Amino acid sequence: MSFFSRKQKISLEDFCRDFYDNQLLNPIIKDVNFGTVLPDYVIDKIDPLFAHVDKQKLTEELMILRYELFALAWTHKFISGNVHWFLRCGTTILGQGKNCS
């Protein structure tokens, strides 16, 4: 069996850290850090009024927006239609709810 023919084992913590580091915090697309060029793109191509906003603040807000979009997509994929389950188990995750097994 070749190296690429089976999935490699990885801990959930390592997977999540890698995902956040490489997809949300520092997304590299074709050798370009998307997170650093997005603010310039927004200013140049979407709305020049963003040039009046502090660039560091704009960068931070766009990163937060990426987090929110990821969470929204994840919610629609895995939670949509299971609102009652989420309300019961979501609080379990926070250590306040019932057992959701």
C-alpha positions as CSV (number, residue, x, y, z in Angstrom):
1,M,0.0,0.0,0.0
2,S,1.5,3.3,-1.0
3,F,1.9,6.4,1.2
4,F,-0.9,8.3,-0.5
5,S,-3.4,5.5,-0.7
6,R,-4.6,5.9,2.9
7,K,-5.4,8.7,5.3
8,Q,-2.7,9.7,7.7
9,K,-3.7,9.8,11.4
10,I,-3.7,13.3,13.0
11,S,-5.0,14.5,16.3
12,L,-8.0,16.8,16.3
13,E,-6.0,19.5,18.0
14,D,-3.3,19.4,15.3
15,F,-5.8,19.4,12.5
16,C,-7.7,22.4,14.0
17,R,-4.5,24.3,14.6
18,D,-3.3,23.6,11.0
19,F,-6.7,24.6,9.6
20,Y,-6.9,27.9,11.5
21,D,-3.3,28.8,10.7
22,N,-3.4,28.0,7.0
23,Q,-7.0,28.7,6.1
24,L,-8.2,31.5,8.3
25,L,-5.2,33.3,9.8
26,N,-2.7,33.1,6.9
27,P,-4.5,31.7,3.8
28,I,-1.9,31.2,1.1
29,I,-3.3,31.1,-2.5
30,K,-0.8,30.6,-5.3
31,D,2.0,31.8,-3.1
32,V,0.2,34.9,-2.0
33,N,-1.0,35.5,1.5
34,F,-4.7,36.3,0.9
35,G,-5.0,37.9,4.3
36,T,-2.5,40.6,3.5
37,V,-3.6,41.5,0.0
38,L,-7.4,41.5,0.7
39,P,-7.4,44.9,2.4
40,D,-5.7,46.5,-0.6
41,Y,-8.1,44.7,-3.0
42,V,-11.1,46.0,-1.0
43,I,-9.7,49.6,-1.1
44,D,-8.7,49.5,-4.8
45,K,-11.5,47.4,-6.4
46,I,-14.5,47.4,-4.1
47,D,-14.8,50.8,-2.5
48,P,-12.2,53.5,-2.3
49,L,-13.9,55.0,0.8
50,F,-12.2,52.1,2.7
51,A,-8.9,54.1,2.2
52,H,-10.1,56.4,5.0
53,V,-10.2,53.4,7.4
54,D,-7.1,52.4,9.4
55,K,-5.6,49.6,7.4
56,Q,-4.7,47.5,10.4
57,K,-8.3,47.8,11.7
58,L,-9.6,46.9,8.2
59,T,-7.3,43.8,8.1
60,E,-8.6,42.7,11.5
61,E,-12.2,43.2,10.6
62,L,-11.8,41.2,7.3
63,M,-10.2,38.4,9.3
64,I,-13.1,38.4,11.7
65,L,-15.4,38.3,8.6
66,R,-13.6,35.2,7.3
67,Y,-14.2,33.5,10.7
68,E,-17.8,34.4,10.7
69,L,-18.3,33.1,7.1
70,F,-16.6,29.9,8.0
71,A,-18.8,29.5,11.1
72,L,-21.9,30.3,9.0
73,A,-21.0,27.7,6.4
74,W,-20.2,25.1,9.1
75,T,-23.5,25.8,10.8
76,H,-25.5,25.4,7.6
77,K,-23.7,22.2,6.8
78,F,-23.8,20.4,10.1
79,I,-26.4,22.2,12.3
80,S,-29.2,23.3,9.9
81,G,-32.4,21.4,10.6
82,N,-31.0,20.3,14.0
83,V,-31.7,23.5,16.0
84,H,-33.1,21.7,19.0
85,W,-30.0,19.4,19.0
86,F,-27.7,22.4,18.8
87,L,-29.5,24.3,21.6
88,R,-29.2,21.3,23.9
89,C,-25.7,20.2,22.8
90,G,-24.2,23.6,22.1
91,T,-24.5,24.4,25.8
92,T,-23.0,21.1,26.6
93,I,-19.9,22.1,24.6
94,L,-19.7,25.2,26.8
95,G,-20.1,23.0,29.9
96,Q,-23.5,24.1,30.8
97,G,-26.0,21.7,29.1
98,K,-27.4,18.2,29.1
99,N,-25.6,15.2,27.7
100,C,-26.2,15.1,24.0
101,S,-25.2,11.5,23.2
